[in-house]
């Protein structure tokens, strides 16, 4: 499979992983359970940050892979490394607050992000 297509698929899987991650926490509401957090509501800044990380960053990376030259491939590789670090650190939250449903999603997202970073650097070298 072409390396560019692989990387794009990994970015799309990352977006899907974040959607599934969020949906997993919201699913109990469909069975009438409360999903209200005991913490205060998230700030607009935190919500904006998460939207940038879960949608905007992957979308920009996909566009860089499709339309970009050498510099864009380098930027994509850096973004892929940032995403890999973010998913690994985010997954480490399972240590503080164990959630069995997230135990399936988060490690897979981390593995995908690490493979994506590796493939992105290979693409940059081509």
Legacy VTK file of the C-alpha trace (Angstrom):
# vtk DataFile Version 3.0
C-alpha trace
ASCII
DATASET POLYDATA
POINTS 126 float
0.000 0.000 0.000
1.252 3.485 -0.808
2.816 5.150 2.244
0.718 8.321 1.817
-2.492 6.287 1.889
-1.311 4.436 5.004
-0.628 7.707 6.809
-3.989 9.156 5.792
-5.729 5.999 7.036
-3.848 6.285 10.348
-4.971 9.921 10.722
-8.571 8.927 9.984
-8.303 6.078 12.518
-7.038 8.638 15.039
-10.085 10.853 14.464
-12.328 7.771 14.739
-10.523 6.699 17.908
-11.183 10.046 19.566
-14.835 9.873 18.515
-15.127 6.363 19.947
-13.297 7.452 23.095
-15.873 10.199 23.651
-18.842 8.049 22.659
-17.796 5.331 25.109
-18.100 7.779 27.982
-21.499 8.994 26.725
-23.072 5.582 25.995
-24.406 4.943 29.526
-26.793 7.878 28.962
-28.636 5.707 26.425
-29.499 3.326 29.264
-30.685 6.093 31.545
-27.540 6.370 33.640
-26.113 9.731 34.585
-22.919 10.669 32.794
-22.521 13.985 34.574
-18.972 14.541 35.752
-18.313 15.405 39.354
-15.914 18.102 38.192
-16.955 21.596 37.143
-17.756 22.028 33.434
-14.797 22.227 31.079
-13.695 25.688 30.078
-14.126 26.974 26.549
-10.356 26.954 26.207
-10.131 23.254 27.092
-12.955 22.389 24.704
-11.241 24.383 21.937
-7.937 22.638 22.669
-9.573 19.222 22.388
-11.308 20.133 19.124
-7.988 21.304 17.705
-6.311 18.057 18.759
-9.082 15.672 17.745
-10.148 17.215 14.436
-8.190 20.224 13.195
-4.682 18.815 13.675
-5.461 15.493 11.907
-7.263 17.321 9.089
-4.336 19.658 8.523
-1.961 16.673 8.585
-4.041 14.846 5.961
-4.004 17.915 3.706
-0.235 18.233 4.160
0.259 14.602 3.122
-1.994 14.956 0.076
-0.841 18.322 -1.267
2.512 19.028 0.341
6.118 18.784 -0.638
9.167 18.006 1.501
8.491 20.763 4.067
4.865 19.661 4.461
5.990 16.066 4.957
8.297 17.251 7.733
5.461 19.182 9.383
3.237 16.088 9.109
5.928 13.969 10.777
6.182 16.468 13.640
2.375 16.535 14.022
2.315 12.721 14.031
4.923 12.680 16.836
2.918 15.225 18.814
-0.188 13.080 18.374
1.704 9.946 19.441
2.929 11.673 22.602
-0.538 13.050 23.308
-2.230 9.655 22.974
0.369 7.950 25.184
0.055 10.633 27.887
-3.732 10.601 27.585
-3.723 6.824 27.910
-1.709 7.137 31.120
-4.828 8.663 32.709
-6.152 5.084 32.884
-3.709 4.547 35.746
-5.394 7.283 37.798
-8.979 6.445 36.881
-9.442 2.935 35.516
-12.122 2.524 32.861
-12.399 -0.936 31.289
-14.072 0.352 28.111
-11.273 2.874 27.540
-8.726 0.112 28.116
-9.641 -1.243 24.677
-9.603 2.083 22.833
-6.704 4.065 24.274
-3.867 1.514 23.823
-4.963 0.928 20.229
-4.951 4.677 19.578
-1.434 4.934 21.035
-0.165 2.076 18.861
-1.741 3.586 15.737
-0.250 6.997 16.527
3.237 5.528 17.035
3.039 3.589 13.757
1.770 6.747 12.046
4.755 8.742 13.353
7.166 6.056 12.138
5.537 5.939 8.693
5.500 9.740 8.519
9.248 9.890 9.046
9.750 7.211 6.399
7.620 9.294 3.993
9.699 12.363 4.784
12.906 10.483 3.885
11.556 9.364 0.492
LINES 1 127
126 0 1 2 3 4 5 6 7 8 9 10 11 12 13 14 15 16 17 18 19 20 21 22 23 24 25 26 27 28 29 30 31 32 33 34 35 36 37 38 39 40 41 42 43 44 45 46 47 48 49 50 51 52 53 54 55 56 57 58 59 60 61 62 63 64 65 66 67 68 69 70 71 72 73 74 75 76 77 78 79 80 81 82 83 84 85 86 87 88 89 90 91 92 93 94 95 96 97 98 99 100 101 102 103 104 105 106 107 108 109 110 111 112 113 114 115 116 117 118 119 120 121 122 123 124 125
